[in-house]
Each structure stands twice: as structure tokens, then as C-alpha cells.
Amino acid sequence: MVKVSIGIPIYNVEAYLRECLDSIMNQTFKDFEVIMVDDGSTDNSFSICQEYVARDNRFKLFHQANIGVAGARNTCLKHMKGEYISWVDSDDKVEPNYLERLLEVQNETQADLVDGYNYGFKDGMRYYYDLTHISPTLDAVEISKEELFLRLLEGFRIVLWGNLAKKELYQGVYFITGKNYEDNGTRFKLYFRANKIVILPEPLYGYRGGRKGSIMTNKNTSETLKKKLQDFEDITANSENFIYFMDISQSKEVVEKIHQQYLGHLYSLSKTDLEGQNEEKYENYTTKYRNRRQKILE
């Protein structure tokens, strides 16, 4: 069995793909496979992937009609054979010791899941973050589930890339297709299943900032009301999924904080963007949610 499976969903990233795949090919740790799923690209992304398959037998390529990044991740999971799973977005890159360091920490701590950190890069510049609030010495630290969930409320990232997880944590996990922010709606399930979670405050993963056309750069631009509402509905569905898991598994104190945070997300949708039936729909939804929340907490 191969040690690590790296999943890469790919769609129209020809300008960045070679930099991403080169960073993986040049890892200091060698026992890995790369599962590339081309999700119906219309540029040269598929041809670039074929080059790497020809150069390195650790790279495996699958093609499918375009169904979105969630569907591409599901296809990755079907073909992964590794003892551990890691994800890399196709427009990002990783440091040469990315896998080596994550595996080293896993071996030292026997963690089920190791969360690494990232730096940002754009236009030839790198941007690093102060991570001493996580660990003053920047050593790996174990984190309890309760503390982790409370951090999620405070804006702690919940992304798939930049980490290492035992494959069994993904048993039965399925990414919901047709929605944006699919990592937010799925990743937290791994936290519930993990017996031990360790955070490694080292910038091993390079996140590309400001790429035109990416979900993360489009979400705050001037969009149609329909697009804004669709994005909000996707975020809402992910949040409610998370809340459901919290309701059945966590203490009342944590659940109450979760619900308070979620209400804050609801109110962050400016009512000035809504009118007519949309405003009425918003009012009905928030009223029903407040009533349902109160019954849960009684």
C-alpha cells in the first residue's frame, strides 16, 4: 500500500497547473500517489496532466464531464489507495518537505489528523502569518474537539488542503455536488471521527491569492442578487449540516454558541440587497430558525 494519496480536482487551470504538479513531484518524501481528476476542462489542463502521467508513474489521471469540484473530490476518493489522504488545490503549491513534515508529526503524536498551515503568494510575493497565538514556540499542539469547534466559530479555517488524515476518516464521506464551499460542508465530519487532532503551525502550503475566476475571489465582488442568494444558501446548508452534528454530539454550551454564531451569519446578509418576495422569504426563514433553535435549547 502506498503511504499517501494526494487528491487534486482540476478545472481550467493551465496557467498554474505545472507549478502545482512540480511542487508535488519534488517532494522529499517519495512514497505517494497523485490522483488528478480533470473535471471537464476546456483549456489545456488535461494535456498538461497527461505529461506528468508520462513522466512519473505515481501520477494517475481521470477525466469526467464537468460536475464541479465536489464531484471531482468524490472521484478522487474512489481511486485513492493510500494509508493517508491529503489534498492540494490545482492552482496552489506545496513546500518540498510538505509530506515529510506532516508524516513526521503524525508519527511523533499518533494523531488521526494533522492540520498544517499556509502562506499566501501572489505576483511573485509571499505573505506569512503570525501563528504564535496557536503555539508560542510554533511546535505541534494537540487540540480538543471542544476547543476546535469553538475556534471554528471564531473564524478558524475549515479547509481540506494543507493537512494529512488517516484514510479511514473518509469512510462513507461524500461531498455534496452542486454547491460552493464544499470543504466547509464536509471537512468537519473528519473532526468528529478523529480521536486525536494535532495542529502544526508551520507554513507548508502555498495558497494562491487573487486568482481571477476562483470561488474565493468572486464571493465579495459585485454580483447579481440571484448569485448572492445562491452563495448564501450554499453557506447556509453547510452551516446547518454542521449544526446538526453539533446538536447530537456536543455540550449545550458549545451548541448555544454555534447557534448564536449562525444567527450572526444570517443577519450578515444585508437586507438592503433584498426586496419583495426575497425579503419576505428571508424574514420567514430567520423567524422559523429562531423558533426551531429555541425548541432545541429548551
Secondary structure by P-SEA (a helix, b strand, c coil): cccbbbbbbbccccccaaaaaaaaaacccccbbbbbbccccccaaaaaaaaaaaacccbbbbbbccccaaaaaaaaaacccccbbbbbccccccccaaaaaaaaaaaaccccbbbbbbbbbcccbbbbbbcccccccccbbbbcaaaaaaaaaaccccccccccccccccccccccccccccccccaaaaaaaccbbbbbccccbbbbccccccccccccccccaaaaaaaaaaaaaaaaaaaaaaaacccaaaaaaaaaaaaaaaaccccccccaaaaaaaaaaaaaaaaaaaaaac
